[in-house]
Amino acid sequence: MYTHYSNTEVKRSQNGRKTVRKVHIQHERGYKSISKYHKRKHVGTVRKTLKSAEIQLIRSGKFIPGLFSNCKTRSKKSKK
């Protein structure tokens, strides 16, 4: 059985924005995170833990639609 898994996806758009999605699993714990950049500046990061069912699906190689749907970053204007 796998004891370590890591995957990173980088999505770049034409207007200077970049989104980095990461999944990291070590032993029986894991997390997912989204980092957003605008014009090479780091805007924000959201990090959430993975549920045990999600970890099992990732290890079996299944696609999970909406895995990052609960990871939303706020814009700098909306921070108080």
PDB file with one MODEL, atoms N, CA, C and O in Angstrom:
MODEL        1
ATOM      1  N   MET A   1       0.841  -1.180   0.000  1.00  0.00           N
ATOM      2  CA  MET A   1       0.000   0.000   0.000  1.00  0.00           C
ATOM      3  C   MET A   1       0.882   1.238   0.000  1.00  0.00           C
ATOM      4  O   MET A   1       1.970   1.243   0.576  1.00  0.00           O
ATOM      5  N   TYR A   2       0.391   2.304  -0.664  1.00  0.00           N
ATOM      6  CA  TYR A   2       1.145   3.537  -0.746  1.00  0.00           C
ATOM      7  C   TYR A   2       1.216   4.215   0.620  1.00  0.00           C
ATOM      8  O   TYR A   2       0.237   4.245   1.364  1.00  0.00           O
ATOM      9  N   THR A   3       2.376   4.751   0.931  1.00  0.00           N
ATOM     10  CA  THR A   3       2.500   5.508   2.164  1.00  0.00           C
ATOM     11  C   THR A   3       2.649   6.998   1.885  1.00  0.00           C
ATOM     12  O   THR A   3       2.504   7.813   2.795  1.00  0.00           O
ATOM     13  N   HIS A   4       2.940   7.367   0.628  1.00  0.00           N
ATOM     14  CA  HIS A   4       3.150   8.767   0.306  1.00  0.00           C
ATOM     15  C   HIS A   4       2.623   9.038  -1.102  1.00  0.00           C
ATOM     16  O   HIS A   4       2.910   8.281  -2.029  1.00  0.00           O
ATOM     17  N   TYR A   5       1.850  10.121  -1.262  1.00  0.00           N
ATOM     18  CA  TYR A   5       1.328  10.518  -2.563  1.00  0.00           C
ATOM     19  C   TYR A   5       1.303  12.035  -2.610  1.00  0.00           C
ATOM     20  O   TYR A   5       0.918  12.680  -1.635  1.00  0.00           O
ATOM     21  N   SER A   6       1.710  12.608  -3.732  1.00  0.00           N
ATOM     22  CA  SER A   6       1.693  14.051  -3.899  1.00  0.00           C
ATOM     23  C   SER A   6       1.409  14.369  -5.355  1.00  0.00           C
ATOM     24  O   SER A   6       1.949  13.722  -6.252  1.00  0.00           O
ATOM     25  N   ASN A   7       0.552  15.375  -5.596  1.00  0.00           N
ATOM     26  CA  ASN A   7       0.230  15.783  -6.945  1.00  0.00           C
ATOM     27  C   ASN A   7       0.003  17.287  -6.956  1.00  0.00           C
ATOM     28  O   ASN A   7      -0.598  17.837  -6.033  1.00  0.00           O
ATOM     29  N   THR A   8       0.483  17.949  -7.999  1.00  0.00           N
ATOM     30  CA  THR A   8       0.353  19.398  -8.136  1.00  0.00           C
ATOM     31  C   THR A   8      -0.134  19.724  -9.531  1.00  0.00           C
ATOM     32  O   THR A   8       0.367  19.180 -10.515  1.00  0.00           O
ATOM     33  N   GLU A   9      -1.117  20.616  -9.614  1.00  0.00           N
ATOM     34  CA  GLU A   9      -1.623  21.097 -10.898  1.00  0.00           C
ATOM     35  C   GLU A   9      -1.494  22.604 -10.922  1.00  0.00           C
ATOM     36  O   GLU A   9      -1.931  23.282  -9.993  1.00  0.00           O
ATOM     37  N   VAL A  10      -0.892  23.141 -11.987  1.00  0.00           N
ATOM     38  CA  VAL A  10      -0.730  24.583 -12.151  1.00  0.00           C
ATOM     39  C   VAL A  10      -1.544  25.007 -13.356  1.00  0.00           C
ATOM     40  O   VAL A  10      -1.369  24.480 -14.454  1.00  0.00           O
ATOM     41  N   LYS A  11      -2.439  25.969 -13.142  1.00  0.00           N
ATOM     42  CA  LYS A  11      -3.281  26.479 -14.218  1.00  0.00           C
ATOM     43  C   LYS A  11      -2.977  27.961 -14.400  1.00  0.00           C
ATOM     44  O   LYS A  11      -3.135  28.749 -13.468  1.00  0.00           O
ATOM     45  N   ARG A  12      -2.546  28.335 -15.586  1.00  0.00           N
ATOM     46  CA  ARG A  12      -2.207  29.728 -15.880  1.00  0.00           C
ATOM     47  C   ARG A  12      -3.225  30.292 -16.860  1.00  0.00           C
ATOM     48  O   ARG A  12      -3.684  29.595 -17.765  1.00  0.00           O
ATOM     49  N   SER A  13      -3.570  31.555 -16.673  1.00  0.00           N
ATOM     50  CA  SER A  13      -4.475  32.214 -17.605  1.00  0.00           C
ATOM     51  C   SER A  13      -3.748  33.393 -18.245  1.00  0.00           C
ATOM     52  O   SER A  13      -2.652  33.759 -17.821  1.00  0.00           O
ATOM     53  N   GLN A  14      -4.359  33.980 -19.263  1.00  0.00           N
ATOM     54  CA  GLN A  14      -3.680  35.016 -20.031  1.00  0.00           C
ATOM     55  C   GLN A  14      -3.594  36.347 -19.301  1.00  0.00           C
ATOM     56  O   GLN A  14      -2.756  37.177 -19.654  1.00  0.00           O
ATOM     57  N   ASN A  15      -4.431  36.581 -18.296  1.00  0.00           N
ATOM     58  CA  ASN A  15      -4.438  37.884 -17.650  1.00  0.00           C
ATOM     59  C   ASN A  15      -3.525  37.951 -16.428  1.00  0.00           C
ATOM     60  O   ASN A  15      -3.758  38.780 -15.548  1.00  0.00           O
ATOM     61  N   GLY A  16      -2.501  37.114 -16.344  1.00  0.00           N
ATOM     62  CA  GLY A  16      -1.520  37.183 -15.280  1.00  0.00           C
ATOM     63  C   GLY A  16      -1.906  36.450 -14.013  1.00  0.00           C
ATOM     64  O   GLY A  16      -1.271  36.647 -12.977  1.00  0.00           O
ATOM     65  N   ARG A  17      -2.915  35.621 -14.064  1.00  0.00           N
ATOM     66  CA  ARG A  17      -3.348  34.871 -12.889  1.00  0.00           C
ATOM     67  C   ARG A  17      -2.834  33.440 -12.970  1.00  0.00           C
ATOM     68  O   ARG A  17      -2.643  32.887 -14.053  1.00  0.00           O
ATOM     69  N   LYS A  18      -2.615  32.856 -11.795  1.00  0.00           N
ATOM     70  CA  LYS A  18      -2.169  31.475 -11.729  1.00  0.00           C
ATOM     71  C   LYS A  18      -2.856  30.817 -10.542  1.00  0.00           C
ATOM     72  O   LYS A  18      -2.975  31.422  -9.476  1.00  0.00           O
ATOM     73  N   THR A  19      -3.307  29.580 -10.722  1.00  0.00           N
ATOM     74  CA  THR A  19      -3.925  28.799  -9.663  1.00  0.00           C
ATOM     75  C   THR A  19      -3.140  27.505  -9.521  1.00  0.00           C
ATOM     76  O   THR A  19      -2.901  26.804 -10.504  1.00  0.00           O
ATOM     77  N   VAL A  20      -2.739  27.191  -8.288  1.00  0.00           N
ATOM     78  CA  VAL A  20      -1.986  25.972  -8.003  1.00  0.00           C
ATOM     79  C   VAL A  20      -2.831  25.107  -7.083  1.00  0.00           C
ATOM     80  O   VAL A  20      -3.189  25.530  -5.983  1.00  0.00           O
ATOM     81  N   ARG A  21      -3.152  23.894  -7.529  1.00  0.00           N
ATOM     82  CA  ARG A  21      -3.911  22.948  -6.720  1.00  0.00           C
ATOM     83  C   ARG A  21      -2.992  21.806  -6.313  1.00  0.00           C
ATOM     84  O   ARG A  21      -2.312  21.216  -7.153  1.00  0.00           O
ATOM     85  N   LYS A  22      -2.976  21.498  -5.021  1.00  0.00           N
ATOM     86  CA  LYS A  22      -2.093  20.452  -4.512  1.00  0.00           C
ATOM     87  C   LYS A  22      -2.879  19.440  -3.695  1.00  0.00           C
ATOM     88  O   LYS A  22      -3.813  19.785  -2.972  1.00  0.00           O
ATOM     89  N   VAL A  23      -2.474  18.177  -3.828  1.00  0.00           N
ATOM     90  CA  VAL A  23      -2.985  17.099  -2.985  1.00  0.00           C
ATOM     91  C   VAL A  23      -1.759  16.390  -2.420  1.00  0.00           C
ATOM     92  O   VAL A  23      -0.845  16.024  -3.159  1.00  0.00           O
ATOM     93  N   HIS A  24      -1.750  16.202  -1.105  1.00  0.00           N
ATOM     94  CA  HIS A  24      -0.607  15.575  -0.448  1.00  0.00           C
ATOM     95  C   HIS A  24      -1.132  14.557   0.563  1.00  0.00           C
ATOM     96  O   HIS A  24      -1.920  14.907   1.442  1.00  0.00           O
ATOM     97  N   ILE A  25      -0.703  13.307   0.446  1.00  0.00           N
ATOM     98  CA  ILE A  25      -1.107  12.244   1.365  1.00  0.00           C
ATOM     99  C   ILE A  25       0.154  11.587   1.901  1.00  0.00           C
ATOM    100  O   ILE A  25       1.035  11.188   1.140  1.00  0.00           O
ATOM    101  N   GLN A  26       0.228  11.480   3.213  1.00  0.00           N
ATOM    102  CA  GLN A  26       1.341  10.790   3.854  1.00  0.00           C
ATOM    103  C   GLN A  26       0.771   9.898   4.945  1.00  0.00           C
ATOM    104  O   GLN A  26       0.107  10.367   5.869  1.00  0.00           O
ATOM    105  N   HIS A  27       1.042   8.609   4.821  1.00  0.00           N
ATOM    106  CA  HIS A  27       0.496   7.576   5.702  1.00  0.00           C
ATOM    107  C   HIS A  27      -1.035   7.606   5.612  1.00  0.00           C
ATOM    108  O   HIS A  27      -1.563   7.332   4.534  1.00  0.00           O
ATOM    109  N   GLU A  28      -1.752   7.913   6.646  1.00  0.00           N
ATOM    110  CA  GLU A  28      -3.216   7.915   6.609  1.00  0.00           C
ATOM    111  C   GLU A  28      -3.802   9.316   6.690  1.00  0.00           C
ATOM    112  O   GLU A  28      -5.014   9.460   6.850  1.00  0.00           O
ATOM    113  N   ARG A  29      -2.981  10.349   6.584  1.00  0.00           N
ATOM    114  CA  ARG A  29      -3.460  11.722   6.648  1.00  0.00           C
ATOM    115  C   ARG A  29      -3.129  12.439   5.352  1.00  0.00           C
ATOM    116  O   ARG A  29      -2.151  12.120   4.677  1.00  0.00           O
ATOM    117  N   GLY A  30      -3.963  13.413   5.019  1.00  0.00           N
ATOM    118  CA  GLY A  30      -3.708  14.152   3.800  1.00  0.00           C
ATOM    119  C   GLY A  30      -4.402  15.497   3.818  1.00  0.00           C
ATOM    120  O   GLY A  30      -5.270  15.757   4.651  1.00  0.00           O
ATOM    121  N   TYR A  31      -4.001  16.358   2.876  1.00  0.00           N
ATOM    122  CA  TYR A  31      -4.635  17.661   2.758  1.00  0.00           C
ATOM    123  C   TYR A  31      -4.701  18.055   1.294  1.00  0.00           C
ATOM    124  O   TYR A  31      -3.982  17.516   0.452  1.00  0.00           O
ATOM    125  N   LYS A  32      -5.574  19.002   1.011  1.00  0.00           N
ATOM    126  CA  LYS A  32      -5.696  19.595  -0.315  1.00  0.00           C
ATOM    127  C   LYS A  32      -5.563  21.097  -0.137  1.00  0.00           C
ATOM    128  O   LYS A  32      -6.016  21.642   0.870  1.00  0.00           O
ATOM    129  N   SER A  33      -4.953  21.769  -1.093  1.00  0.00           N
ATOM    130  CA  SER A  33      -4.785  23.203  -0.965  1.00  0.00           C
ATOM    131  C   SER A  33      -4.875  23.864  -2.328  1.00  0.00           C
ATOM    132  O   SER A  33      -4.543  23.271  -3.355  1.00  0.00           O
ATOM    133  N   ILE A  34      -5.336  25.118  -2.309  1.00  0.00           N
ATOM    134  CA  ILE A  34      -5.391  25.952  -3.501  1.00  0.00           C
ATOM    135  C   ILE A  34      -4.654  27.245  -3.187  1.00  0.00           C
ATOM    136  O   ILE A  34      -4.951  27.905  -2.191  1.00  0.00           O
ATOM    137  N   SER A  35      -3.698  27.610  -4.031  1.00  0.00           N
ATOM    138  CA  SER A  35      -2.989  28.882  -3.907  1.00  0.00           C
ATOM    139  C   SER A  35      -3.263  29.694  -5.153  1.00  0.00           C
ATOM    140  O   SER A  35      -3.214  29.171  -6.266  1.00  0.00           O
ATOM    141  N   LYS A  36      -3.551  30.978  -4.970  1.00  0.00           N
ATOM    142  CA  LYS A  36      -3.834  31.855  -6.099  1.00  0.00           C
ATOM    143  C   LYS A  36      -2.786  32.947  -6.163  1.00  0.00           C
ATOM    144  O   LYS A  36      -2.344  33.468  -5.139  1.00  0.00           O
ATOM    145  N   TYR A  37      -2.391  33.290  -7.398  1.00  0.00           N
ATOM    146  CA  TYR A  37      -1.403  34.320  -7.658  1.00  0.00           C
ATOM    147  C   TYR A  37      -1.974  35.284  -8.690  1.00  0.00           C
ATOM    148  O   TYR A  37      -2.738  34.885  -9.569  1.00  0.00           O
ATOM    149  N   HIS A  38      -1.598  36.552  -8.577  1.00  0.00           N
ATOM    150  CA  HIS A  38      -1.985  37.563  -9.556  1.00  0.00           C
ATOM    151  C   HIS A  38      -0.779  38.438  -9.829  1.00  0.00           C
ATOM    152  O   HIS A  38      -0.264  39.101  -8.929  1.00  0.00           O
ATOM    153  N   LYS A  39      -0.334  38.436 -11.064  1.00  0.00           N
ATOM    154  CA  LYS A  39       0.862  39.168 -11.490  1.00  0.00           C
ATOM    155  C   LYS A  39       2.062  38.824 -10.613  1.00  0.00           C
ATOM    156  O   LYS A  39       2.756  39.712 -10.118  1.00  0.00           O
ATOM    157  N   ARG A  40       2.297  37.535 -10.428  1.00  0.00           N
ATOM    158  CA  ARG A  40       3.411  36.952  -9.665  1.00  0.00           C
ATOM    159  C   ARG A  40       3.346  37.205  -8.167  1.00  0.00           C
ATOM    160  O   ARG A  40       4.286  36.871  -7.446  1.00  0.00           O
ATOM    161  N   LYS A  41       2.263  37.785  -7.690  1.00  0.00           N
ATOM    162  CA  LYS A  41       2.118  38.017  -6.253  1.00  0.00           C
ATOM    163  C   LYS A  41       1.142  37.009  -5.674  1.00  0.00           C
ATOM    164  O   LYS A  41       0.106  36.720  -6.272  1.00  0.00           O
ATOM    165  N   HIS A  42       1.475  36.481  -4.521  1.00  0.00           N
ATOM    166  CA  HIS A  42       0.641  35.493  -3.848  1.00  0.00           C
ATOM    167  C   HIS A  42      -0.576  36.189  -3.255  1.00  0.00           C
ATOM    168  O   HIS A  42      -0.432  37.092  -2.430  1.00  0.00           O
ATOM    169  N   VAL A  43      -1.781  35.775  -3.669  1.00  0.00           N
ATOM    170  CA  VAL A  43      -3.015  36.399  -3.212  1.00  0.00           C
ATOM    171  C   VAL A  43      -3.549  35.689  -1.977  1.00  0.00           C
ATOM    172  O   VAL A  43      -3.964  36.346  -1.022  1.00  0.00           O
ATOM    173  N   GLY A  44      -3.548  34.365  -1.978  1.00  0.00           N
ATOM    174  CA  GLY A  44      -4.059  33.644  -0.820  1.00  0.00           C
ATOM    175  C   GLY A  44      -3.975  32.143  -0.999  1.00  0.00           C
ATOM    176  O   GLY A  44      -3.834  31.641  -2.114  1.00  0.00           O
ATOM    177  N   THR A  45      -4.065  31.433   0.119  1.00  0.00           N
ATOM    178  CA  THR A  45      -4.030  29.973   0.127  1.00  0.00           C
ATOM    179  C   THR A  45      -5.105  29.457   1.061  1.00  0.00           C
ATOM    180  O   THR A  45      -5.315  29.996   2.147  1.00  0.00           O
ATOM    181  N   VAL A  46      -5.786  28.404   0.626  1.00  0.00           N
ATOM    182  CA  VAL A  46      -6.758  27.706   1.464  1.00  0.00           C
ATOM    183  C   VAL A  46      -6.305  26.262   1.547  1.00  0.00           C
ATOM    184  O   VAL A  46      -6.036  25.625   0.529  1.00  0.00           O
ATOM    185  N   ARG A  47      -6.221  25.746   2.777  1.00  0.00           N
ATOM    186  CA  ARG A  47      -5.770  24.373   2.989  1.00  0.00           C
ATOM    187  C   ARG A  47      -6.799  23.645   3.838  1.00  0.00           C
ATOM    188  O   ARG A  47      -7.173  24.115   4.913  1.00  0.00           O
ATOM    189  N   LYS A  48      -7.261  22.484   3.346  1.00  0.00           N
ATOM    190  CA  LYS A  48      -8.255  21.678   4.052  1.00  0.00           C
ATOM    191  C   LYS A  48      -7.755  20.240   4.147  1.00  0.00           C
ATOM    192  O   LYS A  48      -6.977  19.786   3.307  1.00  0.00           O
ATOM    193  N   THR A  49      -8.206  19.534   5.172  1.00  0.00           N
ATOM    194  CA  THR A  49      -7.830  18.129   5.315  1.00  0.00           C
ATOM    195  C   THR A  49      -8.700  17.268   4.416  1.00  0.00           C
ATOM    196  O   THR A  49      -9.852  17.602   4.137  1.00  0.00           O
ATOM    197  N   LEU A  50      -8.134  16.158   3.969  1.00  0.00           N
ATOM    198  CA  LEU A  50      -8.878  15.196   3.162  1.00  0.00           C
ATOM    199  C   LEU A  50      -9.602  14.214   4.074  1.00  0.00           C
ATOM    200  O   LEU A  50      -9.083  13.817   5.118  1.00  0.00           O
ATOM    201  N   LYS A  51     -10.800  13.832   3.668  1.00  0.00           N
ATOM    202  CA  LYS A  51     -11.543  12.821   4.408  1.00  0.00           C
ATOM    203  C   LYS A  51     -11.003  11.444   4.034  1.00  0.00           C
ATOM    204  O   LYS A  51     -10.373  11.278   2.990  1.00  0.00           O
ATOM    205  N   SER A  52     -11.252  10.471   4.884  1.00  0.00           N
ATOM    206  CA  SER A  52     -10.707   9.134   4.638  1.00  0.00           C
ATOM    207  C   SER A  52     -11.294   8.520   3.363  1.00  0.00           C
ATOM    208  O   SER A  52     -10.602   7.773   2.672  1.00  0.00           O
ATOM    209  N   ALA A  53     -12.547   8.820   3.042  1.00  0.00           N
ATOM    210  CA  ALA A  53     -13.137   8.311   1.801  1.00  0.00           C
ATOM    211  C   ALA A  53     -12.450   8.909   0.579  1.00  0.00           C
ATOM    212  O   ALA A  53     -12.232   8.214  -0.413  1.00  0.00           O
ATOM    213  N   GLU A  54     -12.103  10.208   0.647  1.00  0.00           N
ATOM    214  CA  GLU A  54     -11.392  10.850  -0.460  1.00  0.00           C
ATOM    215  C   GLU A  54      -9.996  10.272  -0.626  1.00  0.00           C
ATOM    216  O   GLU A  54      -9.522  10.109  -1.750  1.00  0.00           O
ATOM    217  N   ILE A  55      -9.334   9.960   0.482  1.00  0.00           N
ATOM    218  CA  ILE A  55      -7.997   9.374   0.414  1.00  0.00           C
ATOM    219  C   ILE A  55      -8.046   8.013  -0.264  1.00  0.00           C
ATOM    220  O   ILE A  55      -7.184   7.705  -1.087  1.00  0.00           O
ATOM    221  N   GLN A  56      -9.029   7.203   0.065  1.00  0.00           N
ATOM    222  CA  GLN A  56      -9.161   5.880  -0.547  1.00  0.00           C
ATOM    223  C   GLN A  56      -9.431   5.979  -2.046  1.00  0.00           C
ATOM    224  O   GLN A  56      -8.882   5.197  -2.823  1.00  0.00           O
ATOM    225  N   LEU A  57     -10.278   6.940  -2.468  1.00  0.00           N
ATOM    226  CA  LEU A  57     -10.556   7.115  -3.894  1.00  0.00           C
ATOM    227  C   LEU A  57      -9.323   7.598  -4.647  1.00  0.00           C
ATOM    228  O   LEU A  57      -9.073   7.156  -5.768  1.00  0.00           O
ATOM    229  N   ILE A  58      -8.559   8.492  -4.053  1.00  0.00           N
ATOM    230  CA  ILE A  58      -7.343   8.992  -4.702  1.00  0.00           C
ATOM    231  C   ILE A  58      -6.321   7.871  -4.847  1.00  0.00           C
ATOM    232  O   ILE A  58      -5.670   7.753  -5.885  1.00  0.00           O
ATOM    233  N   ARG A  59      -6.180   7.060  -3.822  1.00  0.00           N
ATOM    234  CA  ARG A  59      -5.214   5.951  -3.893  1.00  0.00           C
ATOM    235  C   ARG A  59      -5.614   4.902  -4.909  1.00  0.00           C
ATOM    236  O   ARG A  59      -4.751   4.252  -5.500  1.00  0.00           O
ATOM    237  N   SER A  60      -6.914   4.725  -5.122  1.00  0.00           N
ATOM    238  CA  SER A  60      -7.358   3.749  -6.121  1.00  0.00           C
ATOM    239  C   SER A  60      -7.319   4.320  -7.530  1.00  0.00           C
ATOM    240  O   SER A  60      -7.569   3.593  -8.492  1.00  0.00           O
ATOM    241  N   GLY A  61      -7.008   5.613  -7.675  1.00  0.00           N
ATOM    242  CA  GLY A  61      -6.856   6.223  -8.989  1.00  0.00           C
ATOM    243  C   GLY A  61      -8.149   6.728  -9.580  1.00  0.00           C
ATOM    244  O   GLY A  61      -8.229   6.907 -10.796  1.00  0.00           O
ATOM    245  N   LYS A  62      -9.163   6.964  -8.774  1.00  0.00           N
ATOM    246  CA  LYS A  62     -10.451   7.438  -9.277  1.00  0.00           C
ATOM    247  C   LYS A  62     -10.483   8.961  -9.298  1.00  0.00           C
ATOM    248  O   LYS A  62      -9.839   9.625  -8.486  1.00  0.00           O
ATOM    249  N   PHE A  63     -11.244   9.494 -10.242  1.00  0.00           N
ATOM    250  CA  PHE A  63     -11.432  10.937 -10.353  1.00  0.00           C
ATOM    251  C   PHE A  63     -12.538  11.368  -9.402  1.00  0.00           C
ATOM    252  O   PHE A  63     -13.585  10.724  -9.338  1.00  0.00           O
ATOM    253  N   ILE A  64     -12.319  12.449  -8.665  1.00  0.00           N
ATOM    254  CA  ILE A  64     -13.302  12.959  -7.722  1.00  0.00           C
ATOM    255  C   ILE A  64     -13.781  14.319  -8.229  1.00  0.00           C
ATOM    256  O   ILE A  64     -13.065  15.310  -8.085  1.00  0.00           O
ATOM    257  N   PRO A  65     -14.975  14.386  -8.818  1.00  0.00           N
ATOM    258  CA  PRO A  65     -15.457  15.690  -9.284  1.00  0.00           C
ATOM    259  C   PRO A  65     -15.779  16.594  -8.099  1.00  0.00           C
ATOM    260  O   PRO A  65     -16.409  16.162  -7.133  1.00  0.00           O
ATOM    261  N   GLY A  66     -15.350  17.831  -8.176  1.00  0.00           N
ATOM    262  CA  GLY A  66     -15.625  18.798  -7.118  1.00  0.00           C
ATOM    263  C   GLY A  66     -14.777  18.631  -5.881  1.00  0.00           C
ATOM    264  O   GLY A  66     -15.201  19.031  -4.796  1.00  0.00           O
ATOM    265  N   LEU A  67     -13.598  18.058  -6.000  1.00  0.00           N
ATOM    266  CA  LEU A  67     -12.734  17.850  -4.838  1.00  0.00           C
ATOM    267  C   LEU A  67     -12.339  19.176  -4.201  1.00  0.00           C
ATOM    268  O   LEU A  67     -12.277  19.280  -2.976  1.00  0.00           O
ATOM    269  N   PHE A  68     -12.073  20.183  -5.014  1.00  0.00           N
ATOM    270  CA  PHE A  68     -11.625  21.478  -4.509  1.00  0.00           C
ATOM    271  C   PHE A  68     -12.757  22.496  -4.416  1.00  0.00           C
ATOM    272  O   PHE A  68     -12.487  23.689  -4.279  1.00  0.00           O
ATOM    273  N   SER A  69     -14.006  22.067  -4.486  1.00  0.00           N
ATOM    274  CA  SER A  69     -15.118  23.018  -4.502  1.00  0.00           C
ATOM    275  C   SER A  69     -15.301  23.737  -3.176  1.00  0.00           C
ATOM    276  O   SER A  69     -15.830  24.849  -3.166  1.00  0.00           O
ATOM    277  N   ASN A  70     -14.886  23.149  -2.051  1.00  0.00           N
ATOM    278  CA  ASN A  70     -15.037  23.830  -0.771  1.00  0.00           C
ATOM    279  C   ASN A  70     -13.796  24.638  -0.390  1.00  0.00           C
ATOM    280  O   ASN A  70     -13.728  25.171   0.717  1.00  0.00           O
ATOM    281  N   CYS A  71     -12.828  24.734  -1.278  1.00  0.00           N
ATOM    282  CA  CYS A  71     -11.628  25.542  -1.038  1.00  0.00           C
ATOM    283  C   CYS A  71     -11.745  26.824  -1.858  1.00  0.00           C
ATOM    284  O   CYS A  71     -11.388  26.845  -3.036  1.00  0.00           O
ATOM    285  N   LYS A  72     -12.233  27.864  -1.254  1.00  0.00           N
ATOM    286  CA  LYS A  72     -12.397  29.141  -1.948  1.00  0.00           C
ATOM    287  C   LYS A  72     -11.532  30.184  -1.270  1.00  0.00           C
ATOM    288  O   LYS A  72     -11.527  30.291  -0.044  1.00  0.00           O
ATOM    289  N   THR A  73     -10.793  30.958  -2.068  1.00  0.00           N
ATOM    290  CA  THR A  73      -9.974  32.029  -1.522  1.00  0.00           C
ATOM    291  C   THR A  73     -10.734  33.337  -1.637  1.00  0.00           C
ATOM    292  O   THR A  73     -11.488  33.549  -2.586  1.00  0.00           O
ATOM    293  N   ARG A  74     -10.531  34.206  -0.670  1.00  0.00           N
ATOM    294  CA  ARG A  74     -11.152  35.519  -0.703  1.00  0.00           C
ATOM    295  C   ARG A  74     -10.226  36.487  -1.415  1.00  0.00           C
ATOM    296  O   ARG A  74      -9.007  36.311  -1.401  1.00  0.00           O
ATOM    297  N   SER A  75     -10.790  37.497  -2.030  1.00  0.00           N
ATOM    298  CA  SER A  75      -9.958  38.518  -2.638  1.00  0.00           C
ATOM    299  C   SER A  75      -9.488  39.480  -1.563  1.00  0.00           C
ATOM    300  O   SER A  75     -10.058  39.518  -0.472  1.00  0.00           O
ATOM    301  N   LYS A  76      -8.455  40.256  -1.860  1.00  0.00           N
ATOM    302  CA  LYS A  76      -7.891  41.161  -0.872  1.00  0.00           C
ATOM    303  C   LYS A  76      -8.877  42.257  -0.487  1.00  0.00           C
ATOM    304  O   LYS A  76      -8.823  42.757   0.636  1.00  0.00           O
ATOM    305  N   LYS A  77      -9.775  42.642  -1.389  1.00  0.00           N
ATOM    306  CA  LYS A  77     -10.725  43.709  -1.101  1.00  0.00           C
ATOM    307  C   LYS A  77     -11.765  43.281  -0.073  1.00  0.00           C
ATOM    308  O   LYS A  77     -12.270  44.122   0.671  1.00  0.00           O
ATOM    309  N   SER A  78     -12.094  42.000  -0.015  1.00  0.00           N
ATOM    310  CA  SER A  78     -13.144  41.560   0.888  1.00  0.00           C
ATOM    311  C   SER A  78     -12.644  41.233   2.294  1.00  0.00           C
ATOM    312  O   SER A  78     -13.448  40.948   3.181  1.00  0.00           O
ATOM    313  N   LYS A  79     -11.323  41.272   2.510  1.00  0.00           N
ATOM    314  CA  LYS A  79     -10.789  41.005   3.850  1.00  0.00           C
ATOM    315  C   LYS A  79     -11.074  42.185   4.775  1.00  0.00           C
ATOM    316  O   LYS A  79     -11.070  43.340   4.349  1.00  0.00           O
ATOM    317  N   LYS A  80     -11.320  41.878   6.034  1.00  0.00           N
ATOM    318  CA  LYS A  80     -11.585  42.945   7.007  1.00  0.00           C
ATOM    319  C   LYS A  80     -10.623  42.857   8.147  1.00  0.00           C
ATOM    320  O   LYS A  80     -10.685  43.669   9.071  1.00  0.00           O
TER     321      LYS A  80
ENDMDL
END
